Amino acid sequence: MSRALFVLSAAAIFCASSFLALADEKGAIANAVARDNVVAAQKSVAKLQEHGNRHYRGYDESPSAMVVSTHPA
């Protein structure tokens, strides 16, 4: 009887540790996916801001064909 109780206890401990390891792994995967989504969103916002800044900077710095010079040519 003692041996059967020992085997059942060992099996219960193994199952519980496997369940906890699986739950921890799922949590780690979920955290990694969430972190990856945040990084992707930050990169997207940065790219949009860079594109927007570049557009306006280029517009401000480029000479316009409509500018009429006040100096005689």
mmCIF file of the N, C-alpha and C atoms, coordinates in Angstrom:
data_MODEL
# 
_entry.id   MODEL 
# 
loop_
_atom_site.group_PDB 
_atom_site.id 
_atom_site.type_symbol 
_atom_site.label_atom_id 
_atom_site.label_alt_id 
_atom_site.label_comp_id 
_atom_site.label_asym_id 
_atom_site.label_entity_id 
_atom_site.label_seq_id 
_atom_site.pdbx_PDB_ins_code 
_atom_site.Cartn_x 
_atom_site.Cartn_y 
_atom_site.Cartn_z 
_atom_site.occupancy 
_atom_site.B_iso_or_equiv 
_atom_site.pdbx_formal_charge 
_atom_site.auth_seq_id 
_atom_site.auth_comp_id 
_atom_site.auth_asym_id 
_atom_site.auth_atom_id 
_atom_site.pdbx_PDB_model_num 
ATOM 1   N N  . MET A 1 1  ? 0.827  -1.187 0.000   1.00 0.00 ? 1  MET A N  1 
ATOM 2   C CA . MET A 1 1  ? 0.000  0.000  0.000   1.00 0.00 ? 1  MET A CA 1 
ATOM 3   C C  . MET A 1 1  ? 0.871  1.249  0.000   1.00 0.00 ? 1  MET A C  1 
ATOM 4   N N  . SER A 1 2  ? 1.959  1.213  0.709   1.00 0.00 ? 2  SER A N  1 
ATOM 5   C CA . SER A 1 2  ? 2.848  2.348  0.813   1.00 0.00 ? 2  SER A CA 1 
ATOM 6   C C  . SER A 1 2  ? 3.462  2.680  -0.544  1.00 0.00 ? 2  SER A C  1 
ATOM 7   N N  . ARG A 1 3  ? 3.828  1.646  -1.291  1.00 0.00 ? 3  ARG A N  1 
ATOM 8   C CA . ARG A 1 3  ? 4.432  1.862  -2.594  1.00 0.00 ? 3  ARG A CA 1 
ATOM 9   C C  . ARG A 1 3  ? 3.425  2.502  -3.564  1.00 0.00 ? 3  ARG A C  1 
ATOM 10  N N  . ALA A 1 4  ? 2.179  2.077  -3.531  1.00 0.00 ? 4  ALA A N  1 
ATOM 11  C CA . ALA A 1 4  ? 1.144  2.628  -4.403  1.00 0.00 ? 4  ALA A CA 1 
ATOM 12  C C  . ALA A 1 4  ? 0.890  4.104  -4.065  1.00 0.00 ? 4  ALA A C  1 
ATOM 13  N N  . LEU A 1 5  ? 0.889  4.408  -2.787  1.00 0.00 ? 5  LEU A N  1 
ATOM 14  C CA . LEU A 1 5  ? 0.702  5.798  -2.365  1.00 0.00 ? 5  LEU A CA 1 
ATOM 15  C C  . LEU A 1 5  ? 1.867  6.659  -2.833  1.00 0.00 ? 5  LEU A C  1 
ATOM 16  N N  . PHE A 1 6  ? 3.069  6.126  -2.768  1.00 0.00 ? 6  PHE A N  1 
ATOM 17  C CA . PHE A 1 6  ? 4.252  6.855  -3.233  1.00 0.00 ? 6  PHE A CA 1 
ATOM 18  C C  . PHE A 1 6  ? 4.175  7.116  -4.739  1.00 0.00 ? 6  PHE A C  1 
ATOM 19  N N  . VAL A 1 7  ? 3.769  6.103  -5.513  1.00 0.00 ? 7  VAL A N  1 
ATOM 20  C CA . VAL A 1 7  ? 3.661  6.239  -6.965  1.00 0.00 ? 7  VAL A CA 1 
ATOM 21  C C  . VAL A 1 7  ? 2.585  7.255  -7.322  1.00 0.00 ? 7  VAL A C  1 
ATOM 22  N N  . LEU A 1 8  ? 1.451  7.198  -6.640  1.00 0.00 ? 8  LEU A N  1 
ATOM 23  C CA . LEU A 1 8  ? 0.382  8.160  -6.905  1.00 0.00 ? 8  LEU A CA 1 
ATOM 24  C C  . LEU A 1 8  ? 0.808  9.582  -6.532  1.00 0.00 ? 8  LEU A C  1 
ATOM 25  N N  . SER A 1 9  ? 1.518  9.739  -5.448  1.00 0.00 ? 9  SER A N  1 
ATOM 26  C CA . SER A 1 9  ? 2.006  11.060 -5.044  1.00 0.00 ? 9  SER A CA 1 
ATOM 27  C C  . SER A 1 9  ? 3.002  11.606 -6.066  1.00 0.00 ? 9  SER A C  1 
ATOM 28  N N  . ALA A 1 10 ? 3.894  10.749 -6.519  1.00 0.00 ? 10 ALA A N  1 
ATOM 29  C CA . ALA A 1 10 ? 4.875  11.171 -7.510  1.00 0.00 ? 10 ALA A CA 1 
ATOM 30  C C  . ALA A 1 10 ? 4.182  11.559 -8.816  1.00 0.00 ? 10 ALA A C  1 
ATOM 31  N N  . ALA A 1 11 ? 3.186  10.790 -9.217  1.00 0.00 ? 11 ALA A N  1 
ATOM 32  C CA . ALA A 1 11 ? 2.448  11.101 -10.447 1.00 0.00 ? 11 ALA A CA 1 
ATOM 33  C C  . ALA A 1 11 ? 1.694  12.418 -10.297 1.00 0.00 ? 11 ALA A C  1 
ATOM 34  N N  . ALA A 1 12 ? 1.107  12.671 -9.142  1.00 0.00 ? 12 ALA A N  1 
ATOM 35  C CA . ALA A 1 12 ? 0.382  13.919 -8.906  1.00 0.00 ? 12 ALA A CA 1 
ATOM 36  C C  . ALA A 1 12 ? 1.332  15.113 -8.933  1.00 0.00 ? 12 ALA A C  1 
ATOM 37  N N  . ILE A 1 13 ? 2.494  14.954 -8.337  1.00 0.00 ? 13 ILE A N  1 
ATOM 38  C CA . ILE A 1 13 ? 3.485  16.040 -8.341  1.00 0.00 ? 13 ILE A CA 1 
ATOM 39  C C  . ILE A 1 13 ? 3.960  16.305 -9.768  1.00 0.00 ? 13 ILE A C  1 
ATOM 40  N N  . PHE A 1 14 ? 4.199  15.239 -10.536 1.00 0.00 ? 14 PHE A N  1 
ATOM 41  C CA . PHE A 1 14 ? 4.637  15.405 -11.920 1.00 0.00 ? 14 PHE A CA 1 
ATOM 42  C C  . PHE A 1 14 ? 3.577  16.114 -12.760 1.00 0.00 ? 14 PHE A C  1 
ATOM 43  N N  . CYS A 1 15 ? 2.318  15.703 -12.592 1.00 0.00 ? 15 CYS A N  1 
ATOM 44  C CA . CYS A 1 15 ? 1.228  16.340 -13.354 1.00 0.00 ? 15 CYS A CA 1 
ATOM 45  C C  . CYS A 1 15 ? 1.076  17.809 -12.971 1.00 0.00 ? 15 CYS A C  1 
ATOM 46  N N  . ALA A 1 16 ? 1.168  18.104 -11.688 1.00 0.00 ? 16 ALA A N  1 
ATOM 47  C CA . ALA A 1 16 ? 1.028  19.490 -11.234 1.00 0.00 ? 16 ALA A CA 1 
ATOM 48  C C  . ALA A 1 16 ? 2.171  20.348 -11.765 1.00 0.00 ? 16 ALA A C  1 
ATOM 49  N N  . SER A 1 17 ? 3.393  19.825 -11.733 1.00 0.00 ? 17 SER A N  1 
ATOM 50  C CA . SER A 1 17 ? 4.521  20.616 -12.235 1.00 0.00 ? 17 SER A CA 1 
ATOM 51  C C  . SER A 1 17 ? 4.426  20.810 -13.743 1.00 0.00 ? 17 SER A C  1 
ATOM 52  N N  . SER A 1 18 ? 3.945  19.786 -14.455 1.00 0.00 ? 18 SER A N  1 
ATOM 53  C CA . SER A 1 18 ? 3.768  19.917 -15.902 1.00 0.00 ? 18 SER A CA 1 
ATOM 54  C C  . SER A 1 18 ? 2.713  20.973 -16.219 1.00 0.00 ? 18 SER A C  1 
ATOM 55  N N  . PHE A 1 19 ? 1.623  20.975 -15.459 1.00 0.00 ? 19 PHE A N  1 
ATOM 56  C CA . PHE A 1 19 ? 0.569  21.955 -15.664 1.00 0.00 ? 19 PHE A CA 1 
ATOM 57  C C  . PHE A 1 19 ? 1.087  23.365 -15.400 1.00 0.00 ? 19 PHE A C  1 
ATOM 58  N N  . LEU A 1 20 ? 1.848  23.537 -14.328 1.00 0.00 ? 20 LEU A N  1 
ATOM 59  C CA . LEU A 1 20 ? 2.394  24.860 -14.015 1.00 0.00 ? 20 LEU A CA 1 
ATOM 60  C C  . LEU A 1 20 ? 3.393  25.319 -15.073 1.00 0.00 ? 20 LEU A C  1 
ATOM 61  N N  . ALA A 1 21 ? 4.205  24.391 -15.565 1.00 0.00 ? 21 ALA A N  1 
ATOM 62  C CA . ALA A 1 21 ? 5.169  24.746 -16.607 1.00 0.00 ? 21 ALA A CA 1 
ATOM 63  C C  . ALA A 1 21 ? 4.450  25.146 -17.895 1.00 0.00 ? 21 ALA A C  1 
ATOM 64  N N  . LEU A 1 22 ? 3.387  24.436 -18.241 1.00 0.00 ? 22 LEU A N  1 
ATOM 65  C CA . LEU A 1 22 ? 2.616  24.761 -19.433 1.00 0.00 ? 22 LEU A CA 1 
ATOM 66  C C  . LEU A 1 22 ? 1.935  26.117 -19.285 1.00 0.00 ? 22 LEU A C  1 
ATOM 67  N N  . ALA A 1 23 ? 1.373  26.380 -18.116 1.00 0.00 ? 23 ALA A N  1 
ATOM 68  C CA . ALA A 1 23 ? 0.722  27.675 -17.874 1.00 0.00 ? 23 ALA A CA 1 
ATOM 69  C C  . ALA A 1 23 ? 1.747  28.804 -17.935 1.00 0.00 ? 23 ALA A C  1 
ATOM 70  N N  . ASP A 1 24 ? 2.938  28.577 -17.391 1.00 0.00 ? 24 ASP A N  1 
ATOM 71  C CA . ASP A 1 24 ? 3.986  29.590 -17.422 1.00 0.00 ? 24 ASP A CA 1 
ATOM 72  C C  . ASP A 1 24 ? 4.444  29.845 -18.862 1.00 0.00 ? 24 ASP A C  1 
ATOM 73  N N  . GLU A 1 25 ? 4.540  28.774 -19.648 1.00 0.00 ? 25 GLU A N  1 
ATOM 74  C CA . GLU A 1 25 ? 4.952  28.915 -21.042 1.00 0.00 ? 25 GLU A CA 1 
ATOM 75  C C  . GLU A 1 25 ? 3.911  29.712 -21.835 1.00 0.00 ? 25 GLU A C  1 
ATOM 76  N N  . LYS A 1 26 ? 2.633  29.426 -21.613 1.00 0.00 ? 26 LYS A N  1 
ATOM 77  C CA . LYS A 1 26 ? 1.578  30.174 -22.307 1.00 0.00 ? 26 LYS A CA 1 
ATOM 78  C C  . LYS A 1 26 ? 1.612  31.646 -21.915 1.00 0.00 ? 26 LYS A C  1 
ATOM 79  N N  . GLY A 1 27 ? 1.874  31.913 -20.646 1.00 0.00 ? 27 GLY A N  1 
ATOM 80  C CA . GLY A 1 27 ? 1.973  33.299 -20.190 1.00 0.00 ? 27 GLY A CA 1 
ATOM 81  C C  . GLY A 1 27 ? 3.156  34.006 -20.823 1.00 0.00 ? 27 GLY A C  1 
ATOM 82  N N  . ALA A 1 28 ? 4.274  33.305 -20.933 1.00 0.00 ? 28 ALA A N  1 
ATOM 83  C CA . ALA A 1 28 ? 5.462  33.895 -21.551 1.00 0.00 ? 28 ALA A CA 1 
ATOM 84  C C  . ALA A 1 28 ? 5.219  34.183 -23.026 1.00 0.00 ? 28 ALA A C  1 
ATOM 85  N N  . ILE A 1 29 ? 4.536  33.277 -23.709 1.00 0.00 ? 29 ILE A N  1 
ATOM 86  C CA . ILE A 1 29 ? 4.229  33.487 -25.128 1.00 0.00 ? 29 ILE A CA 1 
ATOM 87  C C  . ILE A 1 29 ? 3.285  34.667 -25.294 1.00 0.00 ? 29 ILE A C  1 
ATOM 88  N N  . ALA A 1 30 ? 2.267  34.748 -24.440 1.00 0.00 ? 30 ALA A N  1 
ATOM 89  C CA . ALA A 1 30 ? 1.313  35.866 -24.521 1.00 0.00 ? 30 ALA A CA 1 
ATOM 90  C C  . ALA A 1 30 ? 2.021  37.195 -24.265 1.00 0.00 ? 30 ALA A C  1 
ATOM 91  N N  . ASN A 1 31 ? 2.924  37.218 -23.298 1.00 0.00 ? 31 ASN A N  1 
ATOM 92  C CA . ASN A 1 31 ? 3.671  38.450 -23.020 1.00 0.00 ? 31 ASN A CA 1 
ATOM 93  C C  . ASN A 1 31 ? 4.568  38.830 -24.194 1.00 0.00 ? 31 ASN A C  1 
ATOM 94  N N  . ALA A 1 32 ? 5.194  37.850 -24.807 1.00 0.00 ? 32 ALA A N  1 
ATOM 95  C CA . ALA A 1 32 ? 6.065  38.133 -25.947 1.00 0.00 ? 32 ALA A CA 1 
ATOM 96  C C  . ALA A 1 32 ? 5.265  38.669 -27.126 1.00 0.00 ? 32 ALA A C  1 
ATOM 97  N N  . VAL A 1 33 ? 4.096  38.101 -27.367 1.00 0.00 ? 33 VAL A N  1 
ATOM 98  C CA . VAL A 1 33 ? 3.247  38.576 -28.465 1.00 0.00 ? 33 VAL A CA 1 
ATOM 99  C C  . VAL A 1 33 ? 2.781  39.996 -28.182 1.00 0.00 ? 33 VAL A C  1 
ATOM 100 N N  . ALA A 1 34 ? 2.375  40.271 -26.950 1.00 0.00 ? 34 ALA A N  1 
ATOM 101 C CA . ALA A 1 34 ? 1.930  41.620 -26.599 1.00 0.00 ? 34 ALA A CA 1 
ATOM 102 C C  . ALA A 1 34 ? 3.076  42.615 -26.746 1.00 0.00 ? 34 ALA A C  1 
ATOM 103 N N  . ARG A 1 35 ? 4.261  42.243 -26.302 1.00 0.00 ? 35 ARG A N  1 
ATOM 104 C CA . ARG A 1 35 ? 5.426  43.116 -26.409 1.00 0.00 ? 35 ARG A CA 1 
ATOM 105 C C  . ARG A 1 35 ? 5.764  43.371 -27.884 1.00 0.00 ? 35 ARG A C  1 
ATOM 106 N N  . ASP A 1 36 ? 5.671  42.321 -28.707 1.00 0.00 ? 36 ASP A N  1 
ATOM 107 C CA . ASP A 1 36 ? 5.947  42.459 -30.133 1.00 0.00 ? 36 ASP A CA 1 
ATOM 108 C C  . ASP A 1 36 ? 4.941  43.399 -30.794 1.00 0.00 ? 36 ASP A C  1 
ATOM 109 N N  . ASN A 1 37 ? 3.675  43.306 -30.386 1.00 0.00 ? 37 ASN A N  1 
ATOM 110 C CA . ASN A 1 37 ? 2.650  44.200 -30.933 1.00 0.00 ? 37 ASN A CA 1 
ATOM 111 C C  . ASN A 1 37 ? 2.927  45.648 -30.552 1.00 0.00 ? 37 ASN A C  1 
ATOM 112 N N  . VAL A 1 38 ? 3.373  45.872 -29.328 1.00 0.00 ? 38 VAL A N  1 
ATOM 113 C CA . VAL A 1 38 ? 3.685  47.236 -28.879 1.00 0.00 ? 38 VAL A CA 1 
ATOM 114 C C  . VAL A 1 38 ? 4.866  47.789 -29.677 1.00 0.00 ? 38 VAL A C  1 
ATOM 115 N N  . VAL A 1 39 ? 5.881  46.973 -29.865 1.00 0.00 ? 39 VAL A N  1 
ATOM 116 C CA . VAL A 1 39 ? 7.058  47.419 -30.622 1.00 0.00 ? 39 VAL A CA 1 
ATOM 117 C C  . VAL A 1 39 ? 6.669  47.719 -32.069 1.00 0.00 ? 39 VAL A C  1 
ATOM 118 N N  . ALA A 1 40 ? 5.834  46.886 -32.663 1.00 0.00 ? 40 ALA A N  1 
ATOM 119 C CA . ALA A 1 40 ? 5.396  47.127 -34.045 1.00 0.00 ? 40 ALA A CA 1 
ATOM 120 C C  . ALA A 1 40 ? 4.605  48.424 -34.140 1.00 0.00 ? 40 ALA A C  1 
ATOM 121 N N  . ALA A 1 41 ? 3.745  48.681 -33.160 1.00 0.00 ? 41 ALA A N  1 
ATOM 122 C CA . ALA A 1 41 ? 2.968  49.924 -33.168 1.00 0.00 ? 41 ALA A CA 1 
ATOM 123 C C  . ALA A 1 41 ? 3.886  51.135 -33.002 1.00 0.00 ? 41 ALA A C  1 
ATOM 124 N N  . GLN A 1 42 ? 4.876  51.031 -32.130 1.00 0.00 ? 42 GLN A N  1 
ATOM 125 C CA . GLN A 1 42 ? 5.814  52.142 -31.932 1.00 0.00 ? 42 GLN A CA 1 
ATOM 126 C C  . GLN A 1 42 ? 6.617  52.406 -33.209 1.00 0.00 ? 42 GLN A C  1 
ATOM 127 N N  . LYS A 1 43 ? 7.038  51.354 -33.895 1.00 0.00 ? 43 LYS A N  1 
ATOM 128 C CA . LYS A 1 43 ? 7.778  51.528 -35.144 1.00 0.00 ? 43 LYS A CA 1 
ATOM 129 C C  . LYS A 1 43 ? 6.901  52.180 -36.199 1.00 0.00 ? 43 LYS A C  1 
ATOM 130 N N  . SER A 1 44 ? 5.643  51.782 -36.244 1.00 0.00 ? 44 SER A N  1 
ATOM 131 C CA . SER A 1 44 ? 4.726  52.349 -37.218 1.00 0.00 ? 44 SER A CA 1 
ATOM 132 C C  . SER A 1 44 ? 4.517  53.840 -36.969 1.00 0.00 ? 44 SER A C  1 
ATOM 133 N N  . VAL A 1 45 ? 4.320  54.201 -35.707 1.00 0.00 ? 45 VAL A N  1 
ATOM 134 C CA . VAL A 1 45 ? 4.142  55.613 -35.361 1.00 0.00 ? 45 VAL A CA 1 
ATOM 135 C C  . VAL A 1 45 ? 5.410  56.397 -35.685 1.00 0.00 ? 45 VAL A C  1 
ATOM 136 N N  . ALA A 1 46 ? 6.559  55.840 -35.373 1.00 0.00 ? 46 ALA A N  1 
ATOM 137 C CA . ALA A 1 46 ? 7.820  56.528 -35.656 1.00 0.00 ? 46 ALA A CA 1 
ATOM 138 C C  . ALA A 1 46 ? 8.002  56.722 -37.156 1.00 0.00 ? 46 ALA A C  1 
ATOM 139 N N  . LYS A 1 47 ? 7.645  55.706 -37.937 1.00 0.00 ? 47 LYS A N  1 
ATOM 140 C CA . LYS A 1 47 ? 7.784  55.818 -39.382 1.00 0.00 ? 47 LYS A CA 1 
ATOM 141 C C  . LYS A 1 47 ? 6.844  56.894 -39.928 1.00 0.00 ? 47 LYS A C  1 
ATOM 142 N N  . LEU A 1 48 ? 5.608  56.933 -39.415 1.00 0.00 ? 48 LEU A N  1 
ATOM 143 C CA . LEU A 1 48 ? 4.667  57.966 -39.855 1.00 0.00 ? 48 LEU A CA 1 
ATOM 144 C C  . LEU A 1 48 ? 5.155  59.361 -39.477 1.00 0.00 ? 48 LEU A C  1 
ATOM 145 N N  . GLN A 1 49 ? 5.696  59.487 -38.278 1.00 0.00 ? 49 GLN A N  1 
ATOM 146 C CA . GLN A 1 49 ? 6.205  60.786 -37.846 1.00 0.00 ? 49 GLN A CA 1 
ATOM 147 C C  . GLN A 1 49 ? 7.406  61.189 -38.698 1.00 0.00 ? 49 GLN A C  1 
ATOM 148 N N  . GLU A 1 50 ? 8.284  60.242 -38.993 1.00 0.00 ? 50 GLU A N  1 
ATOM 149 C CA . GLU A 1 50 ? 9.459  60.543 -39.815 1.00 0.00 ? 50 GLU A CA 1 
ATOM 150 C C  . GLU A 1 50 ? 9.017  60.963 -41.214 1.00 0.00 ? 50 GLU A C  1 
ATOM 151 N N  . HIS A 1 51 ? 8.061  60.240 -41.757 1.00 0.00 ? 51 HIS A N  1 
ATOM 152 C CA . HIS A 1 51 ? 7.573  60.570 -43.088 1.00 0.00 ? 51 HIS A CA 1 
ATOM 153 C C  . HIS A 1 51 ? 6.933  61.953 -43.074 1.00 0.00 ? 51 HIS A C  1 
ATOM 154 N N  . GLY A 1 52 ? 6.138  62.238 -42.062 1.00 0.00 ? 52 GLY A N  1 
ATOM 155 C CA . GLY A 1 52 ? 5.494  63.540 -41.951 1.00 0.00 ? 52 GLY A CA 1 
ATOM 156 C C  . GLY A 1 52 ? 6.502  64.657 -41.785 1.00 0.00 ? 52 GLY A C  1 
ATOM 157 N N  . ASN A 1 53 ? 7.493  64.462 -40.950 1.00 0.00 ? 53 ASN A N  1 
ATOM 158 C CA . ASN A 1 53 ? 8.518  65.486 -40.733 1.00 0.00 ? 53 ASN A CA 1 
ATOM 159 C C  . ASN A 1 53 ? 9.347  65.696 -41.989 1.00 0.00 ? 53 ASN A C  1 
ATOM 160 N N  . ARG A 1 54 ? 9.659  64.623 -42.672 1.00 0.00 ? 54 ARG A N  1 
ATOM 161 C CA . ARG A 1 54 ? 10.453 64.724 -43.888 1.00 0.00 ? 54 ARG A CA 1 
ATOM 162 C C  . ARG A 1 54 ? 9.673  65.490 -44.955 1.00 0.00 ? 54 ARG A C  1 
ATOM 163 N N  . HIS A 1 55 ? 8.395  65.234 -45.040 1.00 0.00 ? 55 HIS A N  1 
ATOM 164 C CA . HIS A 1 55 ? 7.575  65.907 -46.035 1.00 0.00 ? 55 HIS A CA 1 
ATOM 165 C C  . HIS A 1 55 ? 7.570  67.420 -45.792 1.00 0.00 ? 55 HIS A C  1 
ATOM 166 N N  . TYR A 1 56 ? 7.292  67.806 -44.564 1.00 0.00 ? 56 TYR A N  1 
ATOM 167 C CA . TYR A 1 56 ? 7.231  69.230 -44.267 1.00 0.00 ? 56 TYR A CA 1 
ATOM 168 C C  . TYR A 1 56 ? 8.611  69.878 -44.361 1.00 0.00 ? 56 TYR A C  1 
ATOM 169 N N  . ARG A 1 57 ? 9.639  69.184 -43.897 1.00 0.00 ? 57 ARG A N  1 
ATOM 170 C CA . ARG A 1 57 ? 10.987 69.735 -43.951 1.00 0.00 ? 57 ARG A CA 1 
ATOM 171 C C  . ARG A 1 57 ? 11.376 69.949 -45.409 1.00 0.00 ? 57 ARG A C  1 
ATOM 172 N N  . GLY A 1 58 ? 11.107 68.971 -46.243 1.00 0.00 ? 58 GLY A N  1 
ATOM 173 C CA . GLY A 1 58 ? 11.429 69.098 -47.644 1.00 0.00 ? 58 GLY A CA 1 
ATOM 174 C C  . GLY A 1 58 ? 10.637 70.214 -48.303 1.00 0.00 ? 58 GLY A C  1 
ATOM 175 N N  . TYR A 1 59 ? 9.402  70.377 -47.907 1.00 0.00 ? 59 TYR A N  1 
ATOM 176 C CA . TYR A 1 59 ? 8.568  71.431 -48.474 1.00 0.00 ? 59 TYR A CA 1 
ATOM 177 C C  . TYR A 1 59 ? 9.110  72.800 -48.080 1.00 0.00 ? 59 TYR A C  1 
ATOM 178 N N  . ASP A 1 60 ? 9.523  72.933 -46.802 1.00 0.00 ? 60 ASP A N  1 
ATOM 179 C CA . ASP A 1 60 ? 10.022 74.220 -46.325 1.00 0.00 ? 60 ASP A CA 1 
ATOM 180 C C  . ASP A 1 60 ? 11.380 74.569 -46.929 1.00 0.00 ? 60 ASP A C  1 
ATOM 181 N N  . GLU A 1 61 ? 12.199 73.558 -47.183 1.00 0.00 ? 61 GLU A N  1 
ATOM 182 C CA . GLU A 1 61 ? 13.554 73.822 -47.639 1.00 0.00 ? 61 GLU A CA 1 
ATOM 183 C C  . GLU A 1 61 ? 13.672 73.903 -49.153 1.00 0.00 ? 61 GLU A C  1 
ATOM 184 N N  . SER A 1 62 ? 12.720 73.359 -49.863 1.00 0.00 ? 62 SER A N  1 
ATOM 185 C CA . SER A 1 62 ? 12.864 73.348 -51.313 1.00 0.00 ? 62 SER A CA 1 
ATOM 186 C C  . SER A 1 62 ? 12.413 74.680 -51.900 1.00 0.00 ? 62 SER A C  1 
ATOM 187 N N  . PRO A 1 63 ? 13.120 75.154 -52.908 1.00 0.00 ? 63 PRO A N  1 
ATOM 188 C CA . PRO A 1 63 ? 12.714 76.405 -53.545 1.00 0.00 ? 63 PRO A CA 1 
ATOM 189 C C  . PRO A 1 63 ? 11.436 76.194 -54.348 1.00 0.00 ? 63 PRO A C  1 
ATOM 190 N N  . SER A 1 64 ? 10.613 77.172 -54.344 1.00 0.00 ? 64 SER A N  1 
ATOM 191 C CA . SER A 1 64 ? 9.354  77.067 -55.047 1.00 0.00 ? 64 SER A CA 1 
ATOM 192 C C  . SER A 1 64 ? 9.480  77.703 -56.419 1.00 0.00 ? 64 SER A C  1 
ATOM 193 N N  . ALA A 1 65 ? 8.818  77.127 -57.397 1.00 0.00 ? 65 ALA A N  1 
ATOM 194 C CA . ALA A 1 65 ? 8.829  77.697 -58.743 1.00 0.00 ? 65 ALA A CA 1 
ATOM 195 C C  . ALA A 1 65 ? 7.967  78.951 -58.801 1.00 0.00 ? 65 ALA A C  1 
ATOM 196 N N  . MET A 1 66 ? 7.122  79.141 -57.824 1.00 0.00 ? 66 MET A N  1 
ATOM 197 C CA . MET A 1 66 ? 6.221  80.284 -57.814 1.00 0.00 ? 66 MET A CA 1 
ATOM 198 C C  . MET A 1 66 ? 6.832  81.513 -57.152 1.00 0.00 ? 66 MET A C  1 
ATOM 199 N N  . VAL A 1 67 ? 8.025  81.375 -56.579 1.00 0.00 ? 67 VAL A N  1 
ATOM 200 C CA . VAL A 1 67 ? 8.652  82.493 -55.911 1.00 0.00 ? 67 VAL A CA 1 
ATOM 201 C C  . VAL A 1 67 ? 9.148  83.475 -56.979 1.00 0.00 ? 67 VAL A C  1 
ATOM 202 N N  . VAL A 1 68 ? 8.756  84.729 -56.832 1.00 0.00 ? 68 VAL A N  1 
ATOM 203 C CA . VAL A 1 68 ? 9.185  85.756 -57.782 1.00 0.00 ? 68 VAL A CA 1 
ATOM 204 C C  . VAL A 1 68 ? 10.289 86.565 -57.132 1.00 0.00 ? 68 VAL A C  1 
ATOM 205 N N  . SER A 1 69 ? 11.416 86.637 -57.766 1.00 0.00 ? 69 SER A N  1 
ATOM 206 C CA . SER A 1 69 ? 12.555 87.335 -57.201 1.00 0.00 ? 69 SER A CA 1 
ATOM 207 C C  . SER A 1 69 ? 12.334 88.848 -57.300 1.00 0.00 ? 69 SER A C  1 
ATOM 208 N N  . THR A 1 70 ? 12.712 89.563 -56.261 1.00 0.00 ? 70 THR A N  1 
ATOM 209 C CA . THR A 1 70 ? 12.622 91.034 -56.276 1.00 0.00 ? 70 THR A CA 1 
ATOM 210 C C  . THR A 1 70 ? 13.868 91.652 -56.864 1.00 0.00 ? 70 THR A C  1 
ATOM 211 N N  . HIS A 1 71 ? 14.900 90.844 -57.061 1.00 0.00 ? 71 HIS A N  1 
ATOM 212 C CA . HIS A 1 71 ? 16.154 91.358 -57.648 1.00 0.00 ? 71 HIS A CA 1 
ATOM 213 C C  . HIS A 1 71 ? 16.077 91.247 -59.167 1.00 0.00 ? 71 HIS A C  1 
ATOM 214 N N  . PRO A 1 72 ? 16.568 92.240 -59.873 1.00 0.00 ? 72 PRO A N  1 
ATOM 215 C CA . PRO A 1 72 ? 16.554 92.124 -61.334 1.00 0.00 ? 72 PRO A CA 1 
ATOM 216 C C  . PRO A 1 72 ? 17.517 91.028 -61.800 1.00 0.00 ? 72 PRO A C  1 
ATOM 217 N N  . ALA A 1 73 ? 17.140 90.364 -62.800 1.00 0.00 ? 73 ALA A N  1 
ATOM 218 C CA . ALA A 1 73 ? 17.951 89.260 -63.306 1.00 0.00 ? 73 ALA A CA 1 
ATOM 219 C C  . ALA A 1 73 ? 19.046 89.702 -64.211 1.00 0.00 ? 73 ALA A C  1 
# 
